[in-house]
Amino acid sequence: MLAGRRSALEVGQLQAFLQDLRNGFGPDSLWTTIEREDIPEEPITRADDARFVDQMRLVSYPQDNLRRAVIDYYRAIAQETQWLDDSLLELNELSRFEANLRDEWARAFSDMLDDVTGGVGEYDPSTIDEATKVRAGKVLLRQLLDSTSVTIRRHYDDPFFARGKRHELANRSGHVGIGWHPDFASRLQAVVATA
């Protein structure tokens, strides 16, 4: 109204705004303060050789979505860092969230392996063609990137944060890492060995 763009404000609008503002400061909430435009261009263009980008390439993830994934990755790291610096988030909350994301992934990954084998027997990479593996991995990636069932706090479900944390987990090596292609672990080991 001070800027002259509105002549009036309804009481209900003001009450709804104040309620949202109040709810955002509860113990089950967090505020998103890092926006897409806050991520500089340089790390986005440098991320081409990141492990999580390699993981998405293994399942032929579309190039334009790779850029969005890199933004989610850096945005989640910056947001997490800010929350920790401002003491709005505890390390144990973050560890629990990552463990829950890994558990969700492990269940979905096992289901994917079961699906590609037709539900009969153990997964044997030599019996499944590459196109089927890529398709199954891409479905898994999309399914989990669309999932907001695992949240860091009950009333915080901004999807970029969970997507970015999944990319961070896919960027890790060893038993704490996750992947999308059924053979992601052996494929990444081969890449590291040749590098």
C-alpha positions, 0 to 999 in steps of 0.5 A, a space after each residue: 500500500 505504501 508503494 501505491 500498488 494496492 489501495 487496501 488489504 483485507 484483514 483475512 490476508 493479513 491474518 493468513 500472512 501473520 499465521 504463515 510467518 508465525 508457523 515458520 518460526 516453530 520448532 518443526 519449521 525452517 525457512 528457505 533463505 537461499 534462492 536459485 538466483 543466489 547460486 553463482 554461475 561458476 560452481 554450476 559450470 564447474 560441476 560437470 565432473 562431479 560424481 553425482 552428475 556422472 551418476 545421472 549420466 549413467 541413466 541418461 538423465 536429460 542435460 537441461 535437468 542436470 543443470 537444475 540438479 547442480 543448482 539444487 545440490 549447491 543450494 542445499 549445501 548453502 542452505 544447510 551451512 546457513 542453518 548450521 551457522 545460525 544454530 537453526 539446525 543441529 548436526 544430529 537432525 542432519 545425520 538423521 535426515 541423511 540416514 532416512 534418505 539413505 533408507 528410503 533409497 535402499 528400499 527403492 533401489 532393492 525394489 528396482 533390482 527386483 523389478 529388473 529381474 522380474 522378481 525371480 532370483 538375485 540380481 545378476 548384471 550379466 542377465 539384464 540388457 543395458 537399456 533396461 538398466 538405464 530405464 530402471 535407474 532413470 525411473 528410480 531417480 525421478 521417483 526419489 527426486 519427486 519424493 518429499 516424504 522424507 523431510 528434515 523437519 515436519 513442517 519443512 518440505 521445500 523439495 530443493 533441499 531433499 533433492 540437493 541432499 540426495 545429490 550430495 549422497 550420490 556424490 559420496 563414495 563408499 557405503 554412505 553413497 547412493 546411486 541410480 543405475 543398478 550397477 552404479 557402484 562398479 561403474 563408479 569404481 571403474 571410473 575412479 580406477 581409470 582416473 
